[in-house]
Amino acid sequence: MDCTSPIVDPEDKYSKKPKRSFVKRFQAPILFSAVCLMVIVYTSYGDSLGQKSLLEDRMLVQQEYFDQLKIKDDGLAKIYPQYEVSSDELGEQDEESVDDTESIPVDTFEEHTSEDNRLFEDQEEYDKAPIIQVKKHSKTIKYRKIVLKTEKHFRVFPTRLYVPRLRKDIKLSPQRFHELFTLKHMPVIVNFDSMRHLNFTTKSYTLDELQKIYPNTKPKVYKYGDVVNEEIDLGPAVASLTSDAKLRKTSDGRNYPRNTKIQPSSLKKLDIKYPPFKLPSQGFMLPSLWFGATSSSTPLHADCCDNFAVMIAGTKRWTLAPPSEARVLHPVCNGGLCWVKELPHADEDAKSTKEKNIIKKTQLVAFDLNPGEMLFLPEGWFHHIENVVPTVMINFWTVSKKKDVSGI
Protein backbone atom coordinates (compact mmCIF):
# COMPACT_ATOMS: atom_id res chain seq x y z
CA MET A 1 0.00 0.00 0.00
CA ASP A 2 1.19 3.48 -0.84
CA CYS A 3 1.86 5.26 2.45
CA THR A 4 0.89 8.64 0.95
CA SER A 5 -2.61 7.57 -0.14
CA PRO A 6 -5.65 7.88 2.09
CA ILE A 7 -6.71 4.76 3.94
CA VAL A 8 -9.78 3.15 2.41
CA ASP A 9 -11.05 -0.20 3.59
CA PRO A 10 -12.28 -2.10 0.53
CA GLU A 11 -14.50 -4.31 2.75
CA ASP A 12 -16.33 -1.30 4.30
CA LYS A 13 -18.98 -0.11 1.88
CA TYR A 14 -19.66 2.83 4.15
CA SER A 15 -16.16 4.19 3.92
CA LYS A 16 -16.04 7.45 2.03
CA LYS A 17 -13.58 7.56 -0.87
CA PRO A 18 -11.80 10.89 -1.32
CA LYS A 19 -12.63 13.02 -4.34
CA ARG A 20 -9.88 13.27 -7.00
CA SER A 21 -8.97 16.49 -8.73
CA PHE A 22 -9.42 16.95 -12.49
CA VAL A 23 -5.67 16.58 -13.14
CA LYS A 24 -5.35 13.37 -11.15
CA ARG A 25 -8.48 11.96 -12.78
CA PHE A 26 -7.03 12.32 -16.29
CA GLN A 27 -3.36 11.83 -15.36
CA ALA A 28 -3.07 8.29 -16.80
CA PRO A 29 -4.66 9.09 -20.21
CA ILE A 30 -2.47 12.19 -20.54
CA LEU A 31 0.73 10.23 -19.79
CA PHE A 32 -0.29 7.46 -22.20
CA SER A 33 -0.87 9.96 -25.03
CA ALA A 34 2.48 11.63 -24.35
CA VAL A 35 4.33 8.31 -24.50
CA CYS A 36 2.63 7.38 -27.79
CA LEU A 37 3.63 10.75 -29.29
CA MET A 38 7.25 10.25 -28.20
CA VAL A 39 7.33 6.75 -29.77
CA ILE A 40 6.00 8.08 -33.08
CA VAL A 41 8.55 10.92 -33.17
CA TYR A 42 11.45 8.63 -32.18
CA THR A 43 10.48 5.99 -34.75
CA SER A 44 10.32 8.52 -37.58
CA TYR A 45 13.60 10.09 -36.54
CA GLY A 46 15.23 6.66 -36.11
CA ASP A 47 14.16 5.62 -39.60
CA SER A 48 15.73 8.74 -41.05
CA LEU A 49 18.90 8.00 -39.11
CA GLY A 50 18.90 4.43 -40.39
CA GLN A 51 18.54 5.60 -43.98
CA LYS A 52 21.30 8.12 -43.41
CA SER A 53 23.55 5.41 -41.96
CA LEU A 54 22.87 3.10 -44.91
CA LEU A 55 23.61 5.91 -47.36
CA GLU A 56 26.86 6.67 -45.56
CA ASP A 57 27.82 2.98 -45.68
CA ARG A 58 27.15 2.88 -49.41
CA MET A 59 29.16 6.01 -50.06
CA LEU A 60 32.04 4.73 -47.92
CA VAL A 61 32.25 1.32 -49.58
CA GLN A 62 31.83 2.80 -53.05
CA GLN A 63 34.67 5.21 -52.36
CA GLU A 64 36.88 2.36 -51.11
CA TYR A 65 36.00 0.32 -54.18
CA PHE A 66 36.77 3.01 -56.71
CA ASP A 67 39.91 4.06 -54.85
CA GLN A 68 41.17 0.50 -55.21
CA LEU A 69 40.33 0.42 -58.90
CA LYS A 70 42.71 3.35 -59.41
CA ILE A 71 45.63 1.25 -58.14
CA LYS A 72 47.40 -0.30 -61.10
CA ASP A 73 51.17 -0.58 -61.37
CA ASP A 74 51.61 0.25 -57.70
CA GLY A 75 49.78 -2.94 -56.80
CA LEU A 76 46.63 -3.73 -54.88
CA ALA A 77 46.46 -2.90 -51.19
CA LYS A 78 44.82 -5.42 -48.91
CA ILE A 79 41.18 -4.44 -48.52
CA TYR A 80 39.84 -6.74 -45.89
CA PRO A 81 41.92 -6.80 -42.66
CA GLN A 82 42.25 -9.89 -40.52
CA TYR A 83 40.00 -10.59 -37.58
CA GLU A 84 40.81 -8.20 -34.77
CA VAL A 85 38.41 -8.90 -31.88
CA SER A 86 37.91 -11.93 -29.65
CA SER A 87 35.47 -14.67 -30.59
CA ASP A 88 33.21 -14.05 -27.58
CA GLU A 89 32.22 -10.76 -29.18
CA LEU A 90 30.38 -12.68 -31.88
CA GLY A 91 27.11 -12.64 -29.96
CA GLU A 92 23.54 -13.66 -30.70
CA GLN A 93 21.65 -11.73 -33.36
CA ASP A 94 17.89 -12.07 -33.59
CA GLU A 95 17.25 -9.33 -36.09
CA GLU A 96 15.53 -10.24 -39.34
CA SER A 97 17.42 -10.36 -42.61
CA VAL A 98 16.91 -7.17 -44.55
CA ASP A 99 17.06 -6.43 -48.26
CA ASP A 100 17.98 -2.75 -48.36
CA THR A 101 19.51 -2.87 -51.84
CA GLU A 102 16.44 -2.76 -54.06
CA SER A 103 17.57 0.43 -55.78
CA ILE A 104 21.05 -0.92 -56.56
CA PRO A 105 21.38 -3.11 -59.67
CA VAL A 106 23.04 -6.50 -59.30
CA ASP A 107 26.33 -6.72 -61.18
CA THR A 108 25.67 -8.87 -64.25
CA PHE A 109 29.24 -8.36 -65.48
CA GLU A 110 27.89 -7.31 -68.87
CA GLU A 111 30.66 -4.78 -69.45
CA HIS A 112 33.24 -7.54 -68.98
CA THR A 113 31.72 -10.31 -71.08
CA SER A 114 32.46 -11.56 -74.56
CA GLU A 115 30.37 -11.03 -77.68
CA ASP A 116 27.71 -13.54 -76.65
CA ASN A 117 27.34 -11.70 -73.32
CA ARG A 118 28.57 -14.48 -71.06
CA LEU A 119 31.45 -14.30 -68.63
CA PHE A 120 30.76 -17.64 -66.98
CA GLU A 121 30.27 -21.17 -68.30
CA ASP A 122 27.18 -21.39 -66.09
CA GLN A 123 25.91 -17.84 -66.68
CA GLU A 124 22.21 -18.80 -66.58
CA GLU A 125 22.56 -20.55 -63.22
CA TYR A 126 24.50 -17.58 -61.87
CA ASP A 127 21.84 -15.10 -63.02
CA LYS A 128 19.10 -17.11 -61.27
CA ALA A 129 20.96 -17.54 -57.97
CA PRO A 130 19.59 -15.73 -54.89
CA ILE A 131 21.13 -12.54 -53.52
CA ILE A 132 23.08 -12.83 -50.27
CA GLN A 133 20.85 -11.39 -47.53
CA VAL A 134 22.59 -9.31 -44.87
CA LYS A 135 21.23 -8.70 -41.38
CA LYS A 136 20.69 -5.23 -39.97
CA HIS A 137 23.70 -3.60 -38.41
CA SER A 138 23.83 -4.02 -34.64
CA LYS A 139 25.24 -1.19 -32.53
CA THR A 140 25.30 -3.31 -29.39
CA ILE A 141 27.20 -6.34 -30.68
CA LYS A 142 30.77 -6.10 -31.90
CA TYR A 143 31.70 -8.18 -34.92
CA ARG A 144 35.04 -8.80 -36.54
CA LYS A 145 36.13 -6.33 -39.16
CA ILE A 146 35.93 -8.90 -41.95
CA VAL A 147 32.23 -9.43 -41.12
CA LEU A 148 31.46 -5.70 -41.07
CA LYS A 149 33.44 -5.10 -44.27
CA THR A 150 31.65 -7.77 -46.26
CA GLU A 151 28.25 -6.79 -44.88
CA LYS A 152 28.78 -3.22 -46.05
CA HIS A 153 30.07 -4.47 -49.38
CA PHE A 154 27.10 -6.80 -49.95
CA ARG A 155 24.69 -3.93 -49.19
CA VAL A 156 26.33 -1.68 -51.78
CA PHE A 157 27.05 -4.41 -54.34
CA PRO A 158 24.38 -7.13 -54.11
CA THR A 159 26.19 -10.42 -54.60
CA ARG A 160 24.68 -13.73 -55.67
CA LEU A 161 25.05 -16.81 -53.51
CA TYR A 162 26.77 -18.82 -56.20
CA VAL A 163 30.30 -19.81 -57.24
CA PRO A 164 30.50 -19.53 -61.05
CA ARG A 165 33.02 -20.97 -63.50
CA LEU A 166 34.91 -18.51 -65.65
CA ARG A 167 34.71 -19.29 -69.36
CA LYS A 168 37.79 -21.05 -70.69
CA ASP A 169 38.15 -18.70 -73.64
CA ILE A 170 38.17 -15.53 -71.53
CA LYS A 171 41.71 -14.44 -70.71
CA LEU A 172 41.96 -12.02 -67.79
CA SER A 173 44.95 -9.98 -66.68
CA PRO A 174 45.83 -10.02 -62.97
CA GLN A 175 44.50 -6.46 -62.64
CA ARG A 176 41.19 -7.36 -64.32
CA PHE A 177 40.83 -10.44 -62.12
CA HIS A 178 41.16 -8.30 -59.02
CA GLU A 179 38.65 -5.77 -60.31
CA LEU A 180 36.08 -8.48 -61.04
CA PHE A 181 36.55 -10.80 -58.07
CA THR A 182 39.07 -9.78 -55.39
CA LEU A 183 37.60 -6.32 -54.90
CA LYS A 184 34.08 -7.73 -54.86
CA HIS A 185 35.01 -10.46 -52.38
CA MET A 186 33.54 -13.01 -54.77
CA PRO A 187 34.62 -16.67 -55.11
CA VAL A 188 35.12 -17.97 -58.64
CA ILE A 189 36.38 -21.15 -60.34
CA VAL A 190 39.04 -20.79 -63.05
CA ASN A 191 40.08 -23.55 -65.44
CA PHE A 192 43.82 -24.12 -65.85
CA ASP A 193 43.44 -23.44 -69.59
CA SER A 194 42.15 -19.93 -68.81
CA MET A 195 45.57 -19.07 -67.34
CA ARG A 196 47.90 -20.40 -70.02
CA HIS A 197 48.39 -16.90 -71.45
CA LEU A 198 49.96 -15.99 -68.08
CA ASN A 199 52.50 -18.85 -68.26
CA PHE A 200 50.57 -21.08 -65.86
CA THR A 201 51.73 -24.50 -67.06
CA THR A 202 50.47 -26.67 -64.16
CA LYS A 203 48.48 -29.72 -65.29
CA SER A 204 46.01 -32.10 -63.70
CA TYR A 205 46.64 -35.86 -63.39
CA THR A 206 44.91 -39.14 -62.76
CA LEU A 207 46.19 -41.36 -59.94
CA ASP A 208 47.49 -43.82 -62.53
CA GLU A 209 49.53 -41.03 -64.14
CA LEU A 210 50.88 -39.99 -60.74
CA GLN A 211 51.91 -43.59 -60.02
CA LYS A 212 53.98 -43.64 -63.18
CA ILE A 213 55.67 -40.37 -62.19
CA TYR A 214 56.27 -41.60 -58.60
CA PRO A 215 56.71 -45.43 -58.86
CA ASN A 216 58.16 -45.95 -55.35
CA THR A 217 55.67 -47.73 -53.07
CA LYS A 218 57.86 -48.30 -50.01
CA PRO A 219 55.96 -47.07 -46.91
CA LYS A 220 56.81 -43.55 -45.80
CA VAL A 221 55.44 -41.08 -43.26
CA TYR A 222 54.82 -37.39 -43.84
CA LYS A 223 54.79 -34.91 -40.99
CA TYR A 224 51.76 -32.65 -40.73
CA GLY A 225 52.69 -29.04 -41.49
CA ASP A 226 56.27 -30.01 -42.26
CA VAL A 227 58.37 -27.68 -44.44
CA VAL A 228 59.99 -29.46 -47.38
CA ASN A 229 62.64 -27.72 -49.45
CA GLU A 230 64.07 -30.69 -51.34
CA GLU A 231 62.39 -32.96 -53.89
CA ILE A 232 59.59 -34.87 -52.17
CA ASP A 233 58.78 -38.50 -53.02
CA LEU A 234 55.02 -38.85 -53.35
CA GLY A 235 55.12 -42.52 -54.44
CA PRO A 236 54.08 -44.08 -51.09
CA ALA A 237 51.29 -41.53 -50.65
CA VAL A 238 50.00 -42.07 -54.19
CA ALA A 239 50.00 -45.85 -53.63
CA SER A 240 47.92 -45.42 -50.46
CA LEU A 241 45.61 -42.98 -52.17
CA THR A 242 45.05 -45.32 -55.10
CA SER A 243 43.57 -47.87 -52.70
CA ASP A 244 41.68 -45.07 -50.91
CA ALA A 245 43.34 -46.05 -47.64
CA LYS A 246 42.21 -44.19 -44.55
CA LEU A 247 44.40 -41.47 -43.07
CA ARG A 248 46.65 -42.96 -40.37
CA LYS A 249 48.13 -40.76 -37.67
CA THR A 250 51.16 -41.78 -35.63
CA SER A 251 53.68 -39.97 -33.47
CA ASP A 252 56.10 -40.06 -36.42
CA GLY A 253 53.70 -38.65 -38.99
CA ARG A 254 50.94 -39.65 -41.42
CA ASN A 255 50.65 -41.83 -44.48
CA TYR A 256 49.57 -38.81 -46.54
CA PRO A 257 50.98 -35.29 -46.90
CA ARG A 258 48.58 -33.01 -45.03
CA ASN A 259 49.23 -29.27 -45.00
CA THR A 260 52.82 -30.05 -46.01
CA LYS A 261 54.62 -26.80 -46.83
CA ILE A 262 56.52 -27.08 -50.08
CA GLN A 263 58.46 -25.07 -52.61
CA PRO A 264 57.25 -25.56 -56.19
CA SER A 265 60.76 -26.88 -56.82
CA SER A 266 59.92 -29.73 -54.41
CA LEU A 267 57.48 -30.98 -57.05
CA LYS A 268 59.56 -30.45 -60.19
CA LYS A 269 58.05 -33.55 -61.78
CA LEU A 270 54.61 -31.95 -61.61
CA ASP A 271 55.69 -28.50 -62.85
CA ILE A 272 53.78 -26.67 -60.10
CA LYS A 273 53.40 -22.92 -60.66
CA TYR A 274 52.12 -20.13 -58.45
CA PRO A 275 48.69 -18.75 -59.45
CA PRO A 276 49.18 -15.84 -61.86
CA PHE A 277 46.60 -13.50 -60.34
CA LYS A 278 48.94 -11.57 -58.08
CA LEU A 279 49.88 -7.91 -58.19
CA PRO A 280 53.20 -6.37 -57.09
CA SER A 281 51.85 -5.43 -53.66
CA GLN A 282 50.92 -9.05 -52.87
CA GLY A 283 52.87 -12.16 -51.99
CA PHE A 284 52.31 -15.83 -51.21
CA MET A 285 52.91 -18.05 -48.22
CA LEU A 286 54.59 -21.40 -48.84
CA PRO A 287 52.12 -23.60 -50.76
CA SER A 288 50.37 -26.39 -48.82
CA LEU A 289 50.07 -29.92 -50.24
CA TRP A 290 46.97 -31.93 -49.31
CA PHE A 291 46.25 -35.61 -50.02
CA GLY A 292 42.74 -36.77 -49.12
CA ALA A 293 40.92 -40.09 -49.05
CA THR A 294 37.13 -40.27 -49.30
CA SER A 295 37.01 -41.05 -45.58
CA SER A 296 38.55 -37.70 -44.66
CA SER A 297 37.03 -34.21 -44.68
CA THR A 298 37.70 -30.69 -43.44
CA PRO A 299 35.22 -29.21 -40.91
CA LEU A 300 33.54 -25.86 -41.51
CA HIS A 301 35.94 -22.97 -40.89
CA ALA A 302 37.18 -19.64 -42.28
CA ASP A 303 40.75 -18.54 -43.09
CA CYS A 304 42.49 -15.24 -42.53
CA CYS A 305 43.68 -14.79 -46.09
CA ASP A 306 42.67 -15.10 -49.73
CA ASN A 307 43.18 -18.64 -50.98
CA PHE A 308 43.83 -20.18 -54.41
CA ALA A 309 42.97 -23.90 -54.23
CA VAL A 310 44.50 -25.81 -57.18
CA MET A 311 43.05 -29.27 -57.90
CA ILE A 312 45.76 -31.62 -59.20
CA ALA A 313 43.78 -34.88 -59.02
CA GLY A 314 40.28 -35.95 -57.97
CA THR A 315 37.18 -33.96 -57.05
CA LYS A 316 36.36 -32.13 -53.82
CA ARG A 317 32.88 -30.99 -52.79
CA TRP A 318 32.89 -27.56 -51.19
CA THR A 319 30.11 -26.00 -49.11
CA LEU A 320 30.51 -22.24 -48.56
CA ALA A 321 28.88 -19.56 -46.43
CA PRO A 322 29.59 -15.80 -46.73
CA PRO A 323 31.60 -14.12 -43.95
CA SER A 324 28.45 -12.25 -42.90
CA GLU A 325 26.99 -15.60 -41.74
CA ALA A 326 29.27 -15.37 -38.69
CA ARG A 327 26.20 -13.89 -36.96
CA VAL A 328 24.52 -17.29 -37.35
CA LEU A 329 27.52 -19.65 -37.13
CA HIS A 330 29.31 -18.05 -34.13
CA PRO A 331 32.82 -19.31 -34.92
CA VAL A 332 35.55 -19.81 -32.33
CA CYS A 333 38.73 -18.17 -33.55
CA ASN A 334 42.37 -18.83 -32.81
CA GLY A 335 44.96 -16.88 -34.75
CA GLY A 336 44.06 -16.83 -38.44
CA LEU A 337 41.55 -19.70 -38.25
CA CYS A 338 37.90 -19.58 -37.18
CA TRP A 339 36.22 -22.96 -36.59
CA VAL A 340 32.46 -23.48 -36.46
CA LYS A 341 32.23 -25.99 -33.63
CA GLU A 342 28.43 -25.97 -33.59
CA LEU A 343 28.31 -27.11 -37.23
CA PRO A 344 31.41 -29.09 -38.28
CA HIS A 345 29.62 -30.65 -41.28
CA ALA A 346 27.52 -28.22 -43.30
CA ASP A 347 25.99 -30.90 -45.53
CA GLU A 348 24.01 -34.14 -45.35
CA ASP A 349 26.41 -35.43 -42.68
CA ALA A 350 24.83 -33.04 -40.16
CA LYS A 351 23.14 -35.37 -37.68
CA SER A 352 21.87 -33.54 -34.61
CA THR A 353 18.71 -31.45 -34.56
CA LYS A 354 20.79 -28.43 -33.54
CA GLU A 355 23.07 -28.81 -36.59
CA LYS A 356 20.10 -29.20 -38.93
CA ASN A 357 18.47 -26.07 -37.49
CA ILE A 358 21.68 -24.09 -38.01
CA ILE A 359 21.82 -25.27 -41.64
CA LYS A 360 18.24 -24.08 -42.18
CA LYS A 361 19.17 -20.59 -40.94
CA THR A 362 22.48 -20.36 -42.84
CA GLN A 363 22.98 -19.19 -46.43
CA LEU A 364 25.00 -21.99 -48.02
CA VAL A 365 26.15 -22.87 -51.53
CA ALA A 366 27.71 -26.19 -52.60
CA PHE A 367 29.70 -27.16 -55.71
CA ASP A 368 32.33 -29.63 -56.94
CA LEU A 369 35.90 -28.56 -57.72
CA ASN A 370 37.30 -30.84 -60.42
CA PRO A 371 40.86 -31.69 -61.52
CA GLY A 372 42.28 -28.94 -63.72
CA GLU A 373 40.34 -26.22 -61.88
CA MET A 374 41.39 -23.52 -59.39
CA LEU A 375 39.09 -21.98 -56.81
CA PHE A 376 39.63 -18.39 -55.72
CA LEU A 377 38.26 -18.21 -52.17
CA PRO A 378 38.36 -14.73 -50.59
CA GLU A 379 39.33 -14.47 -46.94
CA GLY A 380 36.63 -14.92 -44.35
CA TRP A 381 34.39 -17.24 -46.42
CA PHE A 382 33.40 -20.28 -44.37
CA HIS A 383 34.02 -23.60 -46.12
CA HIS A 384 33.50 -27.30 -45.48
CA ILE A 385 35.24 -29.80 -47.79
CA GLU A 386 34.51 -33.45 -48.64
CA ASN A 387 36.48 -35.73 -50.98
CA VAL A 388 34.18 -37.19 -53.62
CA VAL A 389 37.08 -39.42 -54.74
CA PRO A 390 40.71 -39.58 -53.56
CA THR A 391 42.24 -36.15 -54.17
CA VAL A 392 45.47 -34.18 -54.45
CA MET A 393 45.26 -30.43 -53.96
CA ILE A 394 47.74 -27.58 -53.51
CA ASN A 395 46.59 -24.30 -52.03
CA PHE A 396 48.26 -20.91 -52.04
CA TRP A 397 47.42 -18.33 -49.36
CA THR A 398 48.21 -14.69 -50.07
CA VAL A 399 50.13 -12.38 -47.74
CA SER A 400 51.53 -8.87 -47.85
CA LYS A 401 54.58 -8.32 -50.02
CA LYS A 402 56.78 -8.03 -46.91
CA LYS A 403 55.99 -11.64 -45.97
CA ASP A 404 56.21 -13.04 -49.50
CA VAL A 405 58.20 -16.28 -49.87
CA SER A 406 57.42 -16.98 -53.52
CA GLY A 407 60.18 -14.81 -54.96
CA ILE A 408 58.03 -13.94 -57.97
N, C-alpha and C positions, 0 to 999 in steps of 0.2 A: 504494500500500500504506500502511496505517495504521502509522505509526512506533511506536505504543504497543502493537501486537499482537505476539504471539510469532511468530517466523519459522518457517513451515512450508512445506516444499517440496512442492508438489502432485505432482511427478513421482516423489518418493521414497516408495514405499509402506511403507518401514520407519521413516519419520519418525513420532515419537510426537506426537499432537495433545494439547494441554493439556486437562485436565478443566475444564468450566465449572460455576460455582456454580448453585444452584437459582434465584436471582434473575435471573442473566444468561440462564439457559436459558429462562425464561418472560417475559423483559423485553418482547419484541415483542408477544406476545398481550395483555399487560397494558396497554401503551401504546395498542394498537389499540382495546381495549374502552373505555378512558378517552376517547379521541377520539370514538368513536361516542356515548357518553353525553353528551358536551359538545354534539355536533351536535343530538341530540334535544332537550336542554334549550333550546338557543339557538333552534331552529326553533319550538318551542312558545311561547317568550317573544316571539319576533319576530312570530308570528301575532297574539298578543294586542296587541302594540304596533301592528301594522298595522290591526287592528280599531278600536283606540282612536283612531288617527290619522284613519281614515275617519269615525268618529263625530264627532270634533272638527270635521272639514271640513264635515260635514252641519250640525252645530249652528251653525257660523260663517256658512255661506252662508244658512241659514234665517233667522238673526238679521238679516243684511244685507238679505235680501229683505223681511222683515216690517217692518224699520225704514224701508225705502223706501216701503212701502205706506202708512205713516202720514203721508208728506209729501203735502200737498194744496195748499192755497193758496200755501204758501211755495215751491212748485216742486219739481222733481225733480233731485236732485244727480246728477252724472255717476257712474255705477257702475264702468264699466270704464275704467281709466286707459290712456293711450297706451303704446306699447312703450317700455321704458326700459333695455333692455340691448342690447349689440351683437349683430349677426347671427351671429357666429362662436360664440356661446354656444348656438345651436340645434344641438346635436350629434346623433349617431346614437342611436337608441333601438330596441333589439332585443326589448324586453319584449312579451309577448303582450297583446292587448286583453283587458280584464277587464270583466265585467258584475257590478258589486258593488251593484246597485240593485234586486235582486229583491224586497226587502221594501217598496220605495217605489212607490206606484201612479203610472202615467203620467197626466199631466194630460189629461183628455178634454174639458175646458172645459165640462162639463155645467152648472155653476152659472152660466155666462155665456150659454147658448144660448137660442134662442127656443122656442116651444111645441112644435115638432116636433123639438127636441133636436139642432139642427144650427147650428153657428156658421159653418161653411165651406160653400161651394158644392160642394166635393169632399170632404165629410166622410168618406165611405167609404174613399176612397183614402188620406186622412190617417190614419185609424184602422188601416189595414193596413201603413203604412210602417214600416220597421225603426227601432229605437232607435239613436241615435248611441252607438257604443262608444268608451270612453275608456281610454287606456293607463294602466298603473300609474304612480303618482307616482315620479319619479326624484330621489333626494337628491344624486346626483353631477352631474347635468346641469342647468344653469340655463336656464329658459325665460322668455320675455317674460311680463309680468304679465297681458296679455290672454289668453294661452294658459292660464295657471294658473287665472285667474278662471273662464273658461268650462269648464275641466275640472271644477273643483269644483262649478260650477253644474249641469253635465250629470249629475254623480254624485248630486246631491241631487234634481234635477228631471229625470228621464229625458225626453229630447226626441227627437221623431221626425225622421228625415232626410227632410224633405218641406217644400215651400213651398206652403201652402194659399192659397186665395182666400176672402177674407171675403165673406159673403153680402151682396148688394146692399141687402137690406131691413133689415140690422142697422146701427143708427146708434150709433156709439161716441163718447163724450166724449174729449177729449185725455187726461184722467186714466185713464179705463178702458183706452184704447189702450196706455198705458204699463204698466199693471198686467198686461195680457194678453200683450204682446209685447216692449216695451223691456226691462222688468225680467227677462224670461225669455230675453233675447238670441235671439229667434226671428224669422226673416224671415217676411213675410206680404205678400200681394198684395191691394190695396184698389182697388175700382172707383171711378172719379170720382163716380158717382152715390151712393156710400155716404158721401160727404163734403159733399153739397149742404147739409145741415142746419147745417154749420159755415161757410157762405158761401164754399165752394170752387167757383168758377164756371168754372174752366179746362175747355176742351173738347178733344177730339181732332179731327184733320183728315185728309183724304186729300191726296195730293200735288196733285191737280187743284184742290182747294179752296184750298190754300196758294198755288198759282199765280195764282188769281184775286185773292187778298189782296195778293200781292206780284208784280205783272205785269212788273216790270223784269227783262230778261234780259241786260243789258249786263255783260260779264265784270267780276268784282271779286275781290279777294283778301281773305282774313280771316286775321289773325295769330293763331297758336296761343297760348292763354292770355291774349289781349288783354282789357283791361277796357273795356267799352263803357257809357257813361252816357247817350248820346243814342239816339234811335230808330235801330234797325239795319235796313238793307234786306236782306231775305233772298231777294229775287227771283233774283239770279244763282245762289245756292246751290240754291234750289229747282229751277231750270231744269236744273242739272247733276245733281241728285239724281233728277229725273224720268227722265233717260236712264241712270241708274245709272252715271254716269261715275266712273272711279277717282279716288281721292284724289291730288291733285298737290301736291307740296311744292316751293316755291321760296324764295329768300332773302327775298322780299317777303312771303310768306305762303302760304296754301292756298286751294283753290277751295271749301272747305267750312269753316264754323265748327267748330272742334274745341277743346273746353274753353275756349270764349269766355266770359269773366265778364260777366254782364249784370245790370242792374236790371230787375225786372219791367216798369218803365215803358219800357224799351227795346223791349219787345214789346207795346205797347199794343193793336195790332191783334189779338193773340191772347189778350188778357185773362189773362195768366199770374198765378197767385196762389201764395203760399207754402203748403206743406202745413199743414193745420190742427192736426196732432198735435204741438204744442209747448207746454210749460209755461213759466211766468214765469222759471224759472231757466235756460232754454235760449235759444239764439240760432241764427242761420243765417249761414253764409258767403255770399258772393255766389253766386248760382246759376250753373251751368255749362251752356252750350248745346253739344249734340253733334249733328252731321249725320254719317250713316254710310251708305256704299254697301255692297253685298253683298260687295265685294272686300276690305273692311276689317274688322278685328276688334280686340279688346282682350285681350292676353295675361293669363294667370292672375296675380292679385295680390290684396292685401288693403289696405284703407284704414284710416286712423287713427280715423275718426269715423263715427257713424251716417249713413246715406245714404237719402234719399227720391228714387228714380228715377221720373220722370214721363214716360210715353210719350205724345208728341203725335201722332206718325204712324209707321206701320210696326210691325214685330214684331222683337224681339230675342230670341235664345236665350241663356239664362244657364245656366252650369254652376257650382254652388257646392260648397264644402267648408267644414266647420266650422273655427273658429280652432284647435281642438285638433289638427287634422291638420298643423299646423306641424311636428310631430315626424316626419312622413313627407315633407313637401314641402320642408323646409329653405329657407325664403325668404331672400333677400338684401334687407336693409332700408336705406332711405335716407330720413331724415326721417319723414314720415307714411305712406310707401308701402313695401310689402314685395312684391317681385317673385319669382315662382317660376321661376327661370331653367332649372331642370332639366325643367320641364313647362310651356312657354308655352301649349300648346293641350291643354286637358283634355277632349277629345272625339275624334271620329273622325279629326280632322286629325293626331293624334299618330302619328308615323311610325316613330321609332326604337324598337328593342327596349327600351331603357332607359325611354323615355317610357311605353310600353305596360305595363311592369312597375310603374312608379309608379302608373299609373291603377288597376291591379289591387289595389294595397295601400291606395288612398285611398278614403275614404267620400265619394262625390259624388252630387249630385242635380241634374237638369237640368229646365228648364221654359221655356215661351215667355211673354214679357211683351208683351201686345197693346196697341194704341192705346186710350186711355181707361182705362188701368190704372196704378197706382203701386205700386212695390215698396219696402217698408221693408227695408233691408239693414243689420243691426247691424254695428258696427265689428268689424274683425278677421276677418270671413267672407271667405274667398278666393272670387274670382269670375272667370270667363272669359266673354266676350261675343262672340257672332256676330250679324250682321245677316241675318235670314231674307229680308227685302226692304229696300229703302232706308228709312232711319229718321230721325226727329227726336226727340231726347230732351233733357229738362232735368233735371239732378239738383241736389239741395239737401243739402249737408253741414251737420250741426249743429256748434255750438261752444258754449263757455260764454257766459253772458249778457254778460260783459265784452267779448267779441270780436264781439258781434252787429252785423251790418250791415243787418239787415232792417228795423229800425225798427218792428216790430210787437210 
